[in-house]
Amino acid sequence: MRKAEKTQLILKTLEDLYPSPQVPLVHRDAFTLLVAVLLSAQCTDAMVNRVTPALFELAPDAFTMARCTPEQVRVIIAPCGLSPTKARHVVALAQQLVALHGGAVPSNFAELEALPGVGHKTASVVMSQAFGYAAFPVDTHIHRLAARWGLSKGTTVEKTEADLKKLFPERSWNKLHLQMIYYGRQYCPARNHEPRLCPLCSLCASKSALKGSQ
């Protein structure tokens, strides 16, 4: 199957399965989304959603978070893993938001990625889901699916992101990245996956992915 045919099949299938995908991280504004995405590094969304209610009760905005100590934050987010580093980043980014942006989350990549602990993927999620900017955040699920479906041979998420942006229309990016995440979790896990029984892998998987399932 040619890539153009694959992309149309993928878009249709994911639209049928997930017509209105929601951001899996519970948040109420750009600041709480930014912090939640930062905490999700090497951690499940479910675990992040368990700790953020207490964190945002303590500090619901950048001004109050900036006055917290890293230890106050670390105690709350400890179940997420890497808590000492994440706690320092959360407090430092809040302080930087207050000092440089009046407490508001900036709506451009350069200023977002200049914040402590914020990389391109985190910035992409915030830009797409908080501000509606066309972006295609690539996490481990999307990176895995792109490889299995023969859409990208990228060895990095940056290369995979670039390949996917070339294949799919820009208007689909914000929704599609969420649809792919949900699909990867439900139908296309990293382990114990049978491509021939997967709705999309059975039709779209690369020859190497199918061979690897034998």
LUMBAGU-889463 format. One line per field, with one value per residue (C-alpha): residue number from 0; x, y, z; residue in one letter. Coordinates in Angstrom, 3 decimals. Each point is the difference from the previous one (the first is absolute). Layout:
num <- c(NUM ...)
x <- c(X ...)
y <- c(Y ...)
z <- c(Z ...)
residu <- c(A ...)
***
This chain:
num <- c(0 1 2 3 4 5 6 7 8 9 10 11 12 13 14 15 16 17 18 19 20 21 22 23 24 25 26 27 28 29 30 31 32 33 34 35 36 37 38 39 40 41 42 43 44 45 46 47 48 49 50 51 52 53 54 55 56 57 58 59 60 61 62 63 64 65 66 67 68 69 70 71 72 73 74 75 76 77 78 79 80 81 82 83 84 85 86 87 88 89 90 91 92 93 94 95 96 97 98 99 100 101 102 103 104 105 106 107 108 109 110 111 112 113 114 115 116 117 118 119 120 121 122 123 124 125 126 127 128 129 130 131 132 133 134 135 136 137 138 139 140 141 142 143 144 145 146 147 148 149 150 151 152 153 154 155 156 157 158 159 160 161 162 163 164 165 166 167 168 169 170 171 172 173 174 175 176 177 178 179 180 181 182 183 184 185 186 187 188 189 190 191 192 193 194 195 196 197 198 199 200 201 202 203 204 205 206 207 208 209 210 211 212 213)
x <- c(0.000 1.369 0.532 -2.740 -2.482 1.248 -0.461 -3.599 -0.773 1.628 -1.864 -3.355 0.539 1.149 -2.822 -2.502 1.573 0.758 -2.127 0.494 3.234 0.704 3.412 0.613 1.677 -2.500 0.514 -1.956 2.234 3.305 2.016 -1.440 0.358 3.635 0.789 -1.913 1.845 3.339 -0.895 -1.017 3.595 0.749 -3.280 -3.543 -2.738 -2.073 2.660 0.353 -3.767 0.213 2.486 -0.972 -3.216 2.026 2.741 -2.413 -1.877 3.313 0.923 -2.630 1.984 3.508 -0.016 -0.739 2.198 2.913 -0.226 0.147 3.185 1.119 -0.389 -3.674 -0.575 2.179 -1.976 -3.195 1.386 2.254 -2.087 0.770 3.679 2.961 -1.736 3.010 0.820 -3.631 -0.717 2.917 -1.148 -3.627 0.969 2.647 -2.284 -2.699 2.537 1.086 -3.612 -0.535 3.274 -0.160 -3.623 -2.174 -0.945 -1.485 1.097 1.515 -1.623 3.098 2.525 3.135 -1.187 -1.587 3.131 2.059 -1.859 1.712 -0.820 -2.014 1.092 -1.441 -2.575 -1.364 -0.091 -1.802 -2.723 -0.586 0.058 -2.480 -2.376 0.093 0.411 -1.308 3.255 0.531 2.573 0.669 1.443 1.618 0.153 1.100 -3.406 0.007 3.666 -0.808 -3.055 1.776 2.721 -2.400 -2.155 2.993 -0.627 3.419 3.412 0.964 2.231 -0.959 -3.374 1.111 0.483 -3.272 -1.792 1.410 -1.025 -3.552 -0.441 0.823 -2.542 -3.036 -1.815 0.806 -3.650 0.051 3.126 -1.443 -2.744 1.982 2.760 -2.594 -1.762 3.283 0.814 -3.352 0.327 3.498 -1.141 -3.127 0.951 3.738 2.039 3.762 0.076 -1.923 -1.454 -1.362 0.005 -2.293 -2.726 0.404 -2.588 2.621 3.194 -1.708 -0.358 2.735 2.885 3.338 1.355 2.592 -2.671 -2.092 3.044 0.943 -3.373 0.518)
y <- c(0.000 3.415 2.617 2.229 -2.856 -0.801 3.551 0.125 -3.363 1.065 3.307 -1.679 -2.834 2.256 2.456 -2.852 -1.304 3.318 2.800 2.325 -0.900 1.910 0.848 -2.898 2.266 1.739 3.767 3.236 2.502 0.389 0.090 -3.182 -1.736 1.067 -1.352 -3.236 -0.676 0.668 -2.500 -2.625 -0.610 -3.691 -0.260 -1.053 2.557 -1.869 0.543 3.673 0.411 -1.521 2.559 3.221 0.707 0.374 1.911 2.476 0.400 1.098 2.184 0.547 2.603 1.156 2.657 -2.419 -2.757 2.454 0.498 -3.738 -1.819 -2.921 -2.245 0.937 -0.986 -3.110 -1.519 0.219 -1.190 -2.750 -2.838 1.391 -0.870 2.316 2.202 2.029 1.171 0.522 1.954 2.348 0.519 0.678 2.659 1.531 0.204 1.631 2.565 0.654 0.405 2.604 1.818 0.061 -0.542 1.512 -3.465 -1.038 -2.937 1.343 -1.104 -0.526 -2.808 2.021 1.373 -3.273 -2.016 2.545 -0.968 -2.419 -3.625 0.802 -1.739 0.028 -2.725 1.740 3.321 -1.637 -1.397 3.387 1.832 -2.404 -0.684 3.264 2.469 -1.846 0.342 -2.728 -2.342 -3.730 -1.068 -3.419 -2.224 -3.629 -1.287 2.089 -0.758 -3.734 0.162 2.057 -2.646 -2.952 1.527 0.791 3.739 0.886 -1.565 2.728 -1.063 3.107 1.528 3.171 -1.872 -1.873 3.293 1.475 -3.071 -0.017 3.702 -0.628 -2.830 1.382 3.287 2.732 0.370 -3.568 0.213 1.169 -2.606 -2.771 -0.063 -0.645 -2.629 -1.816 0.024 -1.561 -2.535 -0.978 -0.622 -1.940 -1.980 0.242 -0.454 -0.141 -3.595 -3.157 1.566 -2.064 2.217 -2.314 0.441 3.752 1.985 2.259 -2.053 -2.838 2.327 2.598 -1.709 -0.031 -3.356 0.041 0.562 -2.886 -2.234 0.789 -1.279 -3.463)
z <- c(0.000 -0.967 2.700 -1.424 0.308 3.493 1.203 -1.219 1.601 3.269 0.088 -0.656 2.462 2.810 -0.640 0.266 3.210 1.710 -1.467 2.986 1.800 3.187 1.427 2.427 2.550 2.275 -0.091 0.023 -1.767 -1.811 3.223 1.485 -3.379 -0.241 3.455 -0.600 -3.265 1.685 2.739 -2.565 -1.145 0.658 1.878 -0.880 -0.491 2.584 2.654 -0.918 0.347 3.480 1.308 -1.764 1.961 3.208 -1.806 -1.564 3.277 1.509 -2.961 -2.720 -1.952 -0.741 2.721 2.832 -1.477 -0.182 3.772 0.721 0.866 -2.174 3.048 0.381 -3.609 0.168 2.850 -2.044 -3.332 1.382 -1.552 -3.472 0.195 -0.548 2.568 1.218 -3.529 -1.003 3.184 -0.642 -3.568 0.967 2.545 -2.254 -3.032 2.137 1.219 -3.574 -1.135 2.724 -0.672 -3.788 -1.034 2.701 1.226 -3.346 -2.142 -3.241 -3.235 -2.117 -0.262 0.694 3.339 1.062 -0.732 1.941 3.189 2.402 -0.763 -3.129 -3.192 -3.499 0.641 3.116 -1.829 -2.930 2.245 1.607 -3.323 -1.579 2.868 1.958 -2.850 -3.071 -1.923 -2.586 1.526 -0.003 3.360 -0.315 3.077 0.286 -1.165 -3.180 -0.662 0.249 -2.274 -2.651 -0.197 -0.011 -2.715 -2.186 0.194 1.335 0.459 2.431 2.842 1.961 0.830 -1.804 -3.278 0.462 0.622 -3.201 -2.021 1.364 -0.673 -3.643 -0.284 1.817 -0.646 2.492 0.984 1.357 2.175 3.332 0.012 -1.661 2.579 2.718 -2.105 -0.578 3.709 0.868 -2.799 1.061 3.549 -0.927 -3.095 -0.622 3.201 0.077 1.289 -0.821 -3.118 -2.883 -3.120 -1.979 2.620 0.241 -2.046 -1.581 0.228 -1.842 -2.993 0.419 1.774 -1.738 -1.158 2.774 2.646 -1.301 -0.309 3.571 1.202 -1.434)
residu <- c(M R K A E K T Q L I L K T L E D L Y P S P Q V P L V H R D A F T L L V A V L L S A Q C T D A M V N R V T P A L F E L A P D A F T M A R C T P E Q V R V I I A P C G L S P T K A R H V V A L A Q Q L V A L H G G A V P S N F A E L E A L P G V G H K T A S V V M S Q A F G Y A A F P V D T H I H R L A A R W G L S K G T T V E K T E A D L K K L F P E R S W N K L H L Q M I Y Y G R Q Y C P A R N H E P R L C P L C S L C A S K S A L K G S Q)
***
